[in-house]
Amino acid sequence: MIKRINLHDTLKRTRFDHAVICTFTFEPQFFEGYCLDRFRALEENNNISVLLDRGIHDSLLECPASEWPRLANVRYLLHPIRVPGVFHPKLSLFVTKQRGLLIVGSANFTRAGLTANAELVGAYEVDIEKPAPHLPLLQQATQLLFTLAAQWPSPDFESNLREMTGDAPWLLSDADADSQALVRLLHNIDEPLWSQVCRGVDGSVDDVHVLSRYFDATPGLLQSVRDTLNPKRTVLWTQSGLTTMTPAWFDDPGARAKRVVVKDCVVVDDDRSQPLHAKAIAIVTKRAVRLAFGSANFSTAGLLSTAANGNLETMIVVDGLSLKTCDPNRLFDPCGTAKTLNSVAELVTAEREQLPRPRESALALAYAGLTENRFKSVWSSRRELADGVSARAVLTFGDGGEDRVALKAQGGSYVAIFSEQHVRRCADGATVVCVEAVLKDGTPARSNQLFLTNLQDIETGRGQRRERRIREAQKSAVQFASVLQELMELPDAEQLQNFLTYCDIPLIEAPRPLWTRGARSPWHDSDTMRTLGQRNLRAYASLHEAAVGFCTRHIKRMRRHCARVSLAGVPNFFHIALAIANVVRGQVERLVIGLELATEPLGLDEWHEHRQRLSEYLGMFREMMEVIDDEYLPTLQKRFKAALIRDAIQPDLQPLGDICNVLRQVRGRIEACRSTNLRVMLPTGGVTTPGVFKHDVVHETRWSDWEEAIRSAFAKATTYAHTA
C-alpha cells in the first residue's frame, strides 16, 4: 500500500535493541543531539552501527575537535566504507527479539532526509508472532549487511551483527532471495541495478517513468532504456533549479522525437516546499506497474555500475501493482502541479556538488580499537619503511589534547597497553587516532585518521567488548576460538581465567547458519606469549584449574548430546568439542613456549608438575576425541543416513584436524627443549637434562599409543564425512 508516512513518528513509536543505519551523509550534531535522545528506536539501544561513505567520514575529521562527533565509536559504531564512487545506500534495520523494522529508500539519516526533503521510502515491519509477509525483506537486508561486513571488514561491525542475529535468529535464512517475489531488495555489489530492475518485465512497455534530482552530464542512460525496454514513452520527473540535468538531455534523439518528456515537479507540504530528493523508476506495461525506488539516481554510477567501479546502492522492487494503485503521474507528482519542460530554455541546471573524497596518506590505517587497556591497530605502508622503525599512535582527544603511545608489532597488527589515564580519557568521548612512522628514505610518514573504537555498554558503563565475550563464545566454535585468542594475547591472565570459569556453552538442538561453522579459527602464535618467555609457565599454571574445569564440564555436555543425538544438534556438539580442543591447545601452547624460552633451570617438583599437567591436557583431548568416535558418531550412524551425517559434520572436521596436527607435534618440541635449553636443578645444586618417565604421556612408549589414538580417531571421523 502506497501512502504518506512520517519517519519521525515511526522512529519515535517503538523501542529497539539493535540498529544498523546505512547512509551516505551523516550529521553528528543531529544524530547525537536529536536522534539518540528523541527516537525510541535509538535512545535505549545498546547496539547501533552507522555505515557511511568514507569521503564523508574523512571530511568530519577535518573539522576542529570541538565539532567532531562526541560519541562516535563510544556510544555507537561509525564504520566508513570506501568504493570507487560513493557509498550511497539509505537503509536502516531496527530489531528486537520479536520485532523488526526495515526502512529503505532515498532518505539519508540526516535532518534534511528525515524532515525536509521530498523522499520516497518503504517501511516494512515484522512481528514474528504474527503473519510476517515482509520477513524475507528483512532477511535479505541482513544478508546484505553481512556481505558488507565481509568485504569491508570491521571486527566491531561484525560483532554487532552477530549480537543482533543472536538475539533475533529469525533474521537469518539460508535460502537465496526469490527473484519472483512481489517485493524484493536489490543491491549492486555484484550486478548493476539496471539489469536487475528490468529483468523479467513481461510484455511490451508503454511508459518508463524516472524520478531523480541527479543526472549524468550526458543522456547515455536513455539509450540503455531504449535498448533494454524500448518503451513508447519515457518521462523524466525532476525539479528545475535543483536538478543536475544538462541541456544535452534535450538533444537526445528520443527527446527530439517527443518520446522523452521532461517534467518539472514541485512538492509542497503544509505550505512548505520540499526539495526533491526521491529516486524511483516505474515501468508501465498493459498488465501492471513495476516500481523500483531507493538510493540510486538516474546516473551511470548509480544504475549501470557495480560497487567495484561505481557507487554502492540499494533499491526496493515492487511487482504486480495496478495503475490505479500506483499511477506514476500521481506518485511522482503528489501535488499535481508538474509542468512539461518543452524546451531547454525552461530548464535551470544546478551546479554539481563536489563530493568529499577519501584522503590519501603514506600509511593506511584500517583499524584502531581499544579493549580494556589493550590498544590494537592495523595499518600498512604504501612505501617501504626504515629498517627497525618504531611506530607511534597519535591520540587526539575531544578537548583537543594530544598524546603519543609507542606501538609494538604483533602478528599483523600493532599494539600497546594504555595507561589508566588514557583509558579514562578514551571512555569520556570520541578519540581520533593516526599512526606515525619513518620511511626508508628518512621521511616522516603519517596515516589517515580514524575514530578509536571503544564502544561502551550503556547499562554497565564498561567496555562493550568485555560484556559480549561470553555471549559471542557461546554462539559458534569460530567465535569461541576468536575470543580465546584475544584473551590469550592480553598480558593479564585474570580475564581469561574468569572467562574459562564462567563460560558455559549451552546444549542447543537447532541448526546454525554455515557462516558460524567451518571457518578455521583465527589462531596464530601469540607474540604476547613469546614476549612473556619463561613467565608463560606461571601464567598457564594460574589458569590450570579453570581450564581443567572448563574441559571437564563440557566433556559431560558432549556425553549428554550422545544420549539424545539429532542432526540439528550436530553444530552445537562440535562447537563444544572444538571449544575443549582450543582450550587444551592454548594451555599446551603456553606451556611449550614457556619451556622453549626458558633461560633459568626448573626445580624438580616444578618439572614434575608441568609433565603431570601436560599429561592431563593430552588425556582430556584424547577423551574428547573418543567421545566423538566411540559414542557420538556411531549413535548418529544408527539413526540417520550416511549422506545426512556427512553433510552435518563436514564443516567442522578441518578445524578439528588442524588442532590434532598441532598437538601431535608437542613431543617433538619437548624433546627439542630437552636437548637444548631446558635444564632442572638437582638437590645438590647442579643442573641436568630433565627426564621423561613412563607414566608421562610424552614418554616414547605412551606417546606412540596416544598419537595413534588421535590419528585413528580423526581418520575414523573423516570416513563419516566422506561416506556418500
N, C-alpha and C positions, 0 to 999 in steps of 0.2 A: 504494500500500500504506500503510495506517494503522498506525503503530507509535510507540512512545515513542522520542524522540531526546534526546540530551544536547548542547545547543548549545555548551557549553564544549568538549567533545571535538571537535565539528565544527569549531570555530574554531581549536583548537589543532593540528589534524591537518595542515593544508595551508597552504603559503606562497602568498600572492597579491601581485600588483604594484599593483593598483588596488582601491579600495573606495569605495562610496557608501553611507552609512548614513542612513536616514530614521527619525527617532524623535521622539516628542512631548516627552518629558522627557530630560534629559541630566545626568549626574553627572560633573563634571570629574575629581574625585579618583579615582573608579573607572575612568574611561576612560583617564586618563593614567597612573595608578599601577598599574593592573592589566592592562587590555586591551592597551595598547600594548607592555607587557613580556611578557605571558603568551600572547597569541594569535599563532600563526604567521601567521594571516591578516593581521595588522597590524604585527608588530614590525619587519619589514624592508620594509614597504610605503611607497613614496615618493609615493603619490598617494591621499590619504584625504580625503574630503569628508563632513562631518556636517551634515545638514539637520535643523533643529529649529524648534519653534514660536517665533515672535517674542516672545511674552509670557514664555516660559521663558528665552529669551536675555536679555531685559532684566532679569529677576529675578536672573540671575547677576551682572550688573553692579552690583546694589545691595549686594552683599557687600563687605566690606573687600578691598583689593587683595591682601592675603595669601591670600584664599580664591578669587581668580579662577582660571580655568583658566590654568596656567602656559604651555601650549604652543599655545593657540588661535591659529590663523592664522599659526603659525610651523612647527609640526610637522604640523598637519592644518588643513584649512579648516573653519571653523564658519560656516554660512550660514543665517541666520534667514529664515523665511517667514511672512508675515502674511496671514491670512484673517479674515473676519468672525467665524467660530467659532474653532477651533484647527487648527493643522497637526498631523494625527493619524496619518499612515501609520507602519507599522512594517515597513519594507522595507530589506533590505541586499543589495547586489550586490558580489561579490568576483570579480576577474578576473585571469587571466594571458593570455598569447598563445594558449594552448591550452585552458585550463580556465575554468570559471565556476561560481559557487555563488550561488544566489538564495535568500534566506530571507524569507518573507512570513508575517505572522500578527498576533498580538495583543501580542507581547513588545516592549517598549521596550528600547533598548540600554543598560540600566541593571543595577545589581546585582540588584534585585528581578526584573526582566524575564528575566534570563539565569540566575538561580539559585533564586529563592524562590517566585515566583508559579506558579499553575496556568495555563499558557498553551496556546494551540493555534496551531502554526506549521507551515508547509510548507518543506522544504529540498529544493531542486532543483539537481542537479549536472549539468554538461555537460563532456564531453571531446570536442572536435571531431574527434579522430582515431578516435572510436568512434561507434556509433549514438547519436544525441542527441535523444531524443523530447521533452526539455524545452527545447530550443533556442528555440522560439517564445516561451516564457515569459520567457526572459532578454532576448529581443529586444523584447518588449512592455514589460518593465521599463526597458530602455534608452530606448525611445521616450518613456515617461513622464518619465524624468529630463530628457531634452532639452526636453520640454514645460514642466517646472518651471523649467528654466534660461531659457526664453524668456519666461515670464510673470512670474517673479520673478528678474530678471536679476542676474547677478554675473559679471564678466569672468573671475574666477578659477575659479568653478564650471564655467563653460563651457569654459575651458581644460583643467580636469581631465577633463571628459567627453571632449573631443576627444583628449586624451592617451590615455585608456583605449580609445576606439574605434579610434584609430590603431594601437594595439598589438594590438587584437582586433577587426578589421573584421567578423568574423562576428556581432558583436552588432547590426549594422545590417541592417535589412530595409526595403525599400520597400513590401512587401505590408501591407495592413491586417490587423489581427487577425481570425482566423477565429472568428466568433460561434458556430459549431457545434462548435468544438474541445472535446474532453472536459475539458481543463484550460485555464483562461484567467485572465488577470489583469484585474481591473476597477479603475477609479478613478472618482471623481465630479467631475472638473474641469468636465465639460460636461453630465453627466447624472446624476441621483440614482442611488445604488446599488440601491435597492429595485426600480426598474423593470428594471434590468439583471439582477438576481438572479432575477426572476420570468419574464423573457422566455423564451418557448419551452417553458415547462413543459407536458409532454404528458400529457393525461388529467386526470381528477378527482383532487383532492388529499385524501389521507386525513388526514395529520398535518403540521403545521408545528411544528418544534422550534426554540426560540430559547435560546441560551446567552449570558447577559450579566450583568454586575455592575451596569451603569449603565442607568437608565431615565429617561424623562421623568417629570415630576411627575404628568401625566395620561395615560390609556391611549389616546390618539387613534390610535396606531400599530396597535392591534388592529383598528380599523375599516379601516385600509388593508389589513391582512392579509385581512380578510373580503371587501373589495371586489375585491381582485386575485386571490386564490386560493380563497376560500371553503372552507377546509378543514373536515373533520368535527370536528377537534380541534386546539387549539393548546396546546403545552406550553412553559411558560416556566421555564427552569432558571436558578437564581441561588443566592446564598449569603446566607441571613438573617444580619443583623448587619453585613454589608458592603455589601449592595445598597442602591441609592437608590430601589428600587421603593416606592411610597407606598400607603397603604390605598385610594386611588382606583382602583387596578387591580382590586381585588376587587369594585368596584361596576360594572365593565364588564358590559354585557348578556351577553356570552359567558361571563364568569366566573360570573354568577348562574345561567346555564343549564347550567353544568358542561361547556361546550365549551372553556373556557380553564382550564387546570390550572397551578398554580404548584408547582414542585419546589424543595426546599431541598437543595443538594448540597454535600458537604464532600470535598475531595481531600486525601489523606494519602499522603506518600511517605517511606518509611523512618522511620515513626513521627513524621514532622514534617508539621504541617498546612500546606498551600499555599493562600494566599489566592487566590480565584477572580479571574482577570483575562482569561480567554479570552472571545472573542466569535465566535459562529457561528450559522448558520441551516441547518437541514436540512429540505428539502421532500420528503415521502414520498408517492409515488403507488404504485399497484399494480405498475407496471413497474420503478421504480427510485427511487434516492435522489439528490437534488441537494444537495451540501454546499457552503456558502459560508462562508468563515471569513476573518478578517482583523482590521482595526483598528476597524471600526465597531461601536459599541454599539447596542443596540436603542433608538434615540432618533431624534427628528426631525432633529437636526443631523447625525447620522451617516448615516441611511438615506434621508431624504426631501429632503435639501438638496444643492446643489452647492457647490463651493468659492467661488462668488460670493456665497452667502448663508448658509453654514454652515461645517461642518468640511471639511477635505480628508482623504479616506480612501482606503484600498486594500483589496481583497479578492481572494481566490482562489476561483474556482468550479470544482468538480469534478462532472462529469455521469456518469450511467450507472453509478452504484455500486449494488451489490446490498444488500439489507437485511442479508444475512449479513456482507458486508464492512464495511458502515457502518451499524450499528444505533445510532441516536442515543441510545437508552437506555444503551448501554454506553459510547459515545464521550463523552457529556456527564456520565456518572456512572461514571467508571472504577473507583471503589471499591465501587460497588453499594450505597451507604448512603443514597441520597437519600430524602427523605420528602416526601410531599404536604402542602402547607400548606392545610388545609381551611377555615381562617377567617383573617380579618385579624388576629385576636389572636395568631396564631402568627408573624406577620411582625415582624421587628425591622429598622427602616429606619435606615440610617446617615445621618449628617449629610452634606450635599452639600459637596464641596470647593470652595473659592473659587480658581478658576484664575487664575494671573497674566495680566494683560493688558498689551499694549504701552504704553509710556509716551508721552504726547503732549508735544510741545515746540514752541516758536515756530519753530525751524529744524528741518528734516527732513534729517538726514544719511543718505544712501542708500549711500554707498561711501567707504571710506578705505583706500588702498593705497600701498605703498612698493615701487618698482622701482629697484634700485641705490640712488642717493641722491635720487631724484625722488619726492616725495610728491604724490599726486593724491587729491582729494576731490570728491564730487558731492553737492550739497545744495541745498535750496531754502527759501524763507521763506514761511510761511503769511500773513505780514503784510508790508506794504511796508517796505523797508529805507531808511535815511537815504541821501541823495544822497552819492555818492563815499565810501561807507562802506568801511572796511577790515575785513577778517575775519582771525581767527587760529584756528589749530588748537591745541587744548589737549591735550597728550600726558601721560598718566599711566602711569608705568612700574610694573612688578611690585613694585618695592621701595617704592612709594608716592610716589616723586619725581614732580614735575610740571614741565612746561616749556611755553612758548608759542612758536609759529612763525607769522610773518606769511604770509598767503596772497595769491596773485595770480590774478585771473580769467584763464582761458584757455579760449576756446570755451565749452562748457557745464560746465566744471569749474573747480576752484580748486587751484592747485599751489604747491609750494615746493621748494627744494633744501635737503636736510638736511645738517647738518654731519657730519663723520666720527664725532663723539661720539654724535650722535643715531642714526646708522645702527647703531653698535655696540650701543647700549642697546636698540634695537628688535629686533635679532637675538638678544639674550640671552633673551627671553621675551615673553609677551603684553604688548602695549601698547594702552591704551584711548584712543580719540580722540573729542573732541567739537569743535564749532565755536562761536566767539563772534562776534557782530556787534552792530550797533546798529540799532534800528528807527526808522522815520520820526519817531515821537514822542519819540525820545531814550531809549527804554527799552532797556537791555542785553538781548540775547537769546542763548539758548544752545540748542544742538541736543541731540538724543538721543545716546547714546554707542554706539560700535561698537568692536569689536576691530580694530586695524590689521591689514590683510592684508599679510603679509611672509613668505610661505612659503619655507622653506629646503630645499635638496636635502640629504637625509640622507647621501648618499655624498660630496659635494664640500664641503658646508658653505656653499656660495654660494647666492645668491638663486635660487629655482626658476625665476622668470620668465626670467632670463638663460639658464639651461640649456635652456629649451624653445623659445626664439625660432626657431632654425633648423629644429627639428623641426616647429613649427607652420607656418612659412612654406612648408615643403615639401609641406603637405597640401592646400592649395587657394589659388586666386587671392585670395579674400576674406581669408583668414588672412595671406597674404603682404602684402597691402596694409595690413592692420591692424598687423602687426609693423613694416613700413616707416614708417608714420605715427608709431607710438610712438617709434621710434628717431630720427626727424627732429625730434621735439619735445624731445629731450634737448639740453642746452646743449653737451655734449661730443660731437664728431663721431666720436671714436675707435671707439665701439661700433658705429655704423653702418658705418664703414669695414671693421671686422672681419666684420660680417655680410655685406656685399657681397662680400668676398674669399672667405669660406668657405662661403657658402650655395650649394649646387648642387641644383637640382630634378631628381630622377631621372626617367628615362623610365619611365613606367608605362602598360602597356596593360591597364587594368582600369577598369570603371565606378566612378563615385563617387556617393554619395547626393546628392540635389538640395540638401540644406541646406548642402553645401560649395560650391555653384555658384549663379551668377545674382544673388546679392545685390550691391547696389552697395557698393563699398568705403567704409569709414568715413572718407573723405578730407575734410578741411576745411582752410582756410587756417591755417597754423600761427602761433599767436601768438608762439612761440619765434622763428620766422623774422622776424616783424615787429619783435620786440624787438632782434634782432641787427642789424637795419638793414643798413648797408653791409658789415658784417662777414660777411654771407652770402657775399660774393664770395670771401673767403678760405676759408670753410667748404666751399663747393661745389668749389672748386679742389682742396682737400685730398682730396676724395672722387672726383675725376675719374677717376683711374687705376683705382680699384676699381670704379666704376660702369661704365666702358667695358669692363673685363674681364668683369664680370658679364653685360652685354648680349651681348658677343661670344661667350662660352661658350654662352649659352642660345639665340642665333640658330642656332648649329651644332646644338643639340639639336632645334630645330624642324625643321631640314632632315633630320635623322635620322628624325624622325617621317614626313616626306614619303616616305621610301624604303620605309616599311612601314606604310602607313595602315591603321587599323581604327576601327570605330565605338567600340569600348571605349577606344581611346586618345585620343578627342576631348577629354575633360575635361582630361587631362594636357597635351595640346598647347596648349589655350587657357590653362591655368594658367601655362605657361611664357611664352606670348605676353603675357598680362596682367602678369606679373612684370616683363618687359622694359619694357612700356609704363609701369608705375608708377615704375620706377627713372628712366626718362627724364623723366617728369613731375616727379618730386621734384627732380632736378637742375636742370631748366629753371626750375622754380618758385623754387628758391633763387637762381639767377642773376638772374631777372627782378625778384624782390623786392629783391635787393641793389641793382640798378640803379635801381629806383623810389624807394628810400630813400637813395640816395647823396647825400651833402652835400659831399663833397670831390671835386675833379677826378681823373679817372683818367689814368694815364700812357698814351702812345700804344701801347706794347707790351702793356700790360695790356688795353686795349680790343681790340687785335688778338686776344689770346688768348681773351677772352670770346666774340668773334664766331666764332672758329675752333671753340671747344668747343661753342657753340650749334649750329653747322652740323653738327658730328659727332653730337650727340644727335638732332637732327631727321633726319639721314641714317640713323641706326640705326633710328629709328621707322619711316621710310619702308621700309627694307629688311625690317623685321619684317612690315609690312602687305603687302608684295609677296610674301613667302613664304606668307602666308595665302592670298592671292588668285590668285597665279600658279602656285603649286606644290601647296599642300596641298588646297584645296577642289576644284580640277579633278581631282586624283587620286582624292579621295573620290567625286566625281561619276561617274567611270568604273567604280567598283566597287560602289556602293550606290545604292539607290533614293532618289529625291528626298525622300520623306517621312521616311525614316530619317535622312538628313543634316540636314534641318530640325530634327527633334526633338533631335538630338545637339548642334547648335551654338547653338541659340536661347538657352539660358540665359546664355551668355557675351557675347552681342553688345552688350547695353545698357551694361555696364561699359566695354567697348572703345570704344563710341560716345561715352561721356562723356569719355574721355581724348582722343579725336580732337578733340572740340569745344574742350576746354581748350587744346590745343596750337595749334589754328587761330587762337587769339586772341593768340598770342605776338607776332607782328609789330606788331599794333596797340598792344600795351603797350610794346614797344621804341620805336616812333615817338612815343608819348606822353612817354616819358622824354627822348628827344632834343629834343623841343620844349619841355620844361620844365626839369627839374633837372639833367639829365646833361651833363657837360662833360668835355673832355680837356685835358691840359696840353701846350702846344706847347714845342718845344725852346727857343724864345726867351723862355719864361717866361709868355707869355699863355695864355688859355684860349679854347676854341672848341667849337662843337657837334660831337660825334663823327660821323664819316662812316660810311656803309654802302656796301660796294663789290660789284661784280658777282659776285665769287666767293662772297659771303656768301649763305646760304640766305634770310636775311631781306631781301635786296635785292629790290626790286619785281619785277624780271624773273624771278628764280629762285623767289621766293615763290609767284607765281601757279602755276608749274609744280608746286611741292611741295604746295601746298594742293589743287590739282585732283587730284593723285595720291592724296592721303589721302582726299579726298571720294569719288573714284571707287572706290577700293579698298573703303571701308566700304559704299558703296552696292551694290557687287558682292557682298560678303559677305552683305548683308541680303537680296539676291534668293534666295540659297540657303535662308535661314531662312523665307522667305515662299512658297517653292515647295511646292505641295501634292503 
